Amino acid sequence: MLRKFLKKTKELFSFSRFEWMVARRYLTGRRREHFISVISLFSLLGIMLGVATLIIVMSVMNGFRQEMLTKLLGINGHVMVYSRNHTAMPNYKEVSQTILENKTAREEVEEIIPLTEGQVMFGANGQSSGGILRGMYMSDLARYPLVKKNLFGTSFEQVQEHEVIVGQALASNLKLEVGDEITITSAKGNITAFGMMPRIRSYRVAGVFDIGMYQYDSSFVFMPMESSQVYLNMPQSASHIEIFLKNPNDSKEIKQLIQVVLGPDYSVKDWEDLNAPYFSALEVERNVMFIILTLIILVAAFNIISGLVMLVKDKGRDIAILRTMGMGRTSIMRVFFFTGAYIGVLGTFLGTLIGSLFCIYIEEIRQVLQKLLGFNLFAKEIYFLSKLPAEIEVSEVLTVVFMALALTFLAALYPAWRASKLDPAEALRYE
């Protein structure tokens, strides 16, 4: 059975020069076949737009995921260790040493960085904004390549006790420049006879960082570790420990290992636990968009069927003459199959070319469209990123191409089979 199927398939794709010539003749059409040519053109455009759009959307989704992963892991650790009740951790040095004493953990861990962190209110020039105050040793902050490469106005070694480094978007919102004063207010202040009094202090802006992710650029302020411990009322303590691994994909296994090493008094989480909503939402959107956009290609494939059925009906007399001249059923089938397959192949090629070029120059295209339309097409406040990302994966492009070709080839089979079954005597009876 399989051998017979393979033989038939080989016969179907074995085109002769005469069959190519007839198929190309049917593709060009005459004036009275103008309507059929229009249907073929729309089929071609449908496949081209479907393939291009699918490649663009999938690449943008991949770009979003990769950019968010890069930004998130560029400013956060791969594994985080907290005390069980998320209280201050005075023994953070001993905890770090305990982790490194485990041989497996020591081989996988690249950096262990303690830090303090608290939610505060930032204010300057009559403006205010909520955000995160993060205290770190400046030597540790220098190990964050994303921050180090995008720091302006100072160097980590020059940051003094009463100075801070703020995000570019936050500095813009508060109209701050290097050298200005920023007021930091914490609701967790000192307890007095009149109740809890908020803690308010001013610090000098020593530098500005811009990592390209609005969520962090608009809400993060870095402060030297000793100053943050005093301000956040965590003397000689850290709020948690961040661990950077040699391979972030091993975070699940290392998280479980560290949890066993430290015991139940500590809570260990990895970057996937803390950012699961982002990546889950992206994955769902990606799958839904793939299904929806595939329907465009499917509709175009149905147009191929309708166009070829009309062509077969219109060419009934020609098919009958070719059959009486000795042309076999398989040859007739190949002629009409090629006519439909050509539309699919050309549309898929053009769609792949357009989609790939669009992805390569997507940021430039966005800038041009914004100037023409007069409004922002990609608000960084909403999408968290300052640039529209797109990352082409060859495997996904090949999947789209294969799917488009398969649909169009299948669409061309039925009209081609119908043409091969046409009875010459019946077709010429009323001619």
Protein Blocks (a to p, Z undefined) as FASTA:
>chain_A
ZZmmmmmmmmmmmccfklmmmmmmmmnopaklmmmmmmmmmmmmmmmmmmmmmmmmmmmm
mmmmmmmmmmmmmmpcfbdcddfklpacfklmmmmmmmmmpmklmmmpmbdcdddddddd
ddeehiacddddddddfklmmmmmklmmmcghiafklpcfkbccddfklmmmnopaehia
cddddfblcddfkbpcddddddddfbdcdehpaklmmmpccddfklmmmmnopghiafbd
cdddfblklmmmmmmmmmmmnommbccddfklmmmmmmmmmmmmmmmmmmmmmmmmmmmm
mmmmmmmmmmmmmmmmmmmmmmmnopafklmmmmmmmmmmmmmmmmmmmmmmmmmmmmmm
mmmmmmmmmmmnopafbdfklnopabdcddddfklmmmmmmmmmmmmmmmmmmmmmmmmm
pcfklmmmmZZ
